[in-house]
C-alpha cells in the first residue's frame, strides 16, 4: 500500500511534504486497494495539473473528496445493500459522534464481521476511516 501511494505509476514518484502523510493516507483508506488506486489516480491528476510531484495534506484531502465522487456507486451500494436498517442506524450514529443508549450485541458483531467496525478496548472504531468521512458527508 505504501509503495502504491509513493509510486502510483512506474517511474513516477510522488513525494509528500511531511514524512508521515503517505502512511496516514494508507490508514485513512484502510489499506483498501480500490480506494487507494482511485485516490492515487485523483492525486496524480491534481499534481500533474499543478506541475508538481510533492503532495500536501490539502492535495490529499482534495483527492479523497474526488475519490468519493468517483466511487460514489461503490459507497452507495455498500450503504444500501451491505448494511441492514439497524446497522445503518448504528454506523450513522457512530460516524456523526452520537451515542446510542443500547446497541444490540448481535448488530455490533455483524458490523465487526463485515469489517465495518473493530473493537479497541471499549470503543468501536471504523476499519476504514474514509468510510466514516463518506457517511458524514453523504448520510
C-alpha positions in Angstrom: 0.0 0.0 0.0 2.8 2.4 0.8 4.5 1.6 -2.5 1.3 2.5 -4.3 1.0 5.9 -2.6 4.6 6.8 -3.3 4.9 5.3 -6.8 1.5 5.1 -8.3 2.9 4.7 -11.9 6.2 3.1 -12.8 8.9 5.8 -12.8 6.5 8.4 -11.4 7.2 9.0 -7.7 5.0 11.2 -5.5 6.7 12.8 -2.6 4.9 14.2 0.5 5.7 17.5 2.2 5.8 15.8 5.6 7.2 12.3 6.3 4.0 10.8 7.8 1.5 11.8 5.1 1.9 8.7 3.0 1.3 6.4 6.0 -1.6 8.4 7.2 -3.2 8.2 3.7 -2.8 4.4 3.7 -4.5 4.2 7.1 -7.2 6.7 6.1 -8.1 4.4 3.2 -8.0 1.3 5.3 -5.3 -0.3 3.0 -8.1 -1.0 0.6 -6.6 -1.3 -2.9 -9.7 0.0 -4.8 -9.8 3.2 -2.6 -6.0 3.6 -2.8 -6.0 3.3 -6.6 -8.8 5.7 -7.1 -7.4 8.3 -4.7 -3.9 8.0 -6.2 -5.4 8.5 -9.7 -7.1 11.7 -8.5 -3.9 12.8 -6.6 -1.7 12.1 -9.7 -4.1 14.1 -11.9 -4.1 17.0 -9.4 -0.3 17.1 -9.1 0.1 16.9 -12.8 -2.2 19.9 -13.2 -0.1 21.7 -10.6 3.1 20.5 -12.4 4.3 19.1 -9.1 5.2 15.8 -7.5 5.0 17.0 -3.9 1.7 16.3 -2.2 0.4 18.3 0.7 -2.4 17.4 3.2 -4.6 19.8 1.2 -3.8 17.9 -2.0 -4.7 14.6 -0.3 -8.0 15.9 1.1 -8.9 17.1 -2.4 -8.0 13.8 -3.9 -10.1 11.9 -1.3 -13.1 14.2 -2.0 -12.7 13.4 -5.7 -12.4 9.7 -4.9 -15.7 9.9 -3.0 -17.3 11.2 -6.2 -15.7 8.6 -8.5 -16.5 5.8 -6.1 -20.0 7.1 -5.2 -21.7 4.0 -6.6 -19.4 1.8 -4.5 -20.1 3.6 -1.3 -23.9 3.8 -2.1 -24.0 0.1 -2.8 -22.2 -0.7 0.5 -24.7 1.6 2.4 -27.9 0.4 0.7 -27.1 -3.3 0.2 -24.4 -4.5 2.5 -25.9 -3.0 5.7 -29.4 -3.6 7.0 -31.5 -0.9 8.6 -30.3 -1.4 12.2 -26.6 -1.5 11.0 -27.1 1.7 9.0 -28.6 3.4 12.1 -25.7 2.4 14.3 -23.0 3.2 11.8 -24.5 6.6 11.0 -24.7 7.4 14.8 -21.0 6.4 15.3 -19.9 8.4 12.2 -21.8 11.5 13.5 -20.5 11.1 17.0 -23.9 10.3 18.5 -24.3 7.8 21.3 -27.0 5.2 21.2 -28.4 4.1 24.5 -28.3 0.3 24.0 -26.8 -1.3 20.9 -27.7 -4.9 20.3 -24.6 -7.1 20.6 -25.6 -9.1 17.5 -25.6 -6.0 15.4 -22.2 -4.9 16.6 -20.8 -8.4 16.0 -22.2 -8.3 12.5 -20.5 -4.9 11.8 -17.2 -6.3 13.1 -17.7 -9.5 11.0 -18.3 -7.3 7.9 -15.2 -5.3 8.8 -17.0 -2.0 9.1 -16.0 -1.5 12.8 -13.5 -3.1 15.0 -13.3 -3.1 18.8 -10.5 -1.3 20.5 -10.8 -1.8 24.3 -14.3 -0.5 25.0 -14.6 1.6 21.8 -15.7 0.7 18.3 -13.7 2.3 15.5 -14.2 2.4 11.8 -11.9 -0.1 10.0 -11.7 2.4 7.1 -11.7 6.0 8.3 -12.6 7.2 4.8 -15.9 5.3 5.1 -16.7 7.4 8.2 -15.9 10.5 6.2 -18.2 9.5 3.4 -21.0 8.8 5.8 -20.6 12.2 7.5 -20.6 13.9 4.1 -23.4 11.9 2.5 -25.8 10.4 5.1 
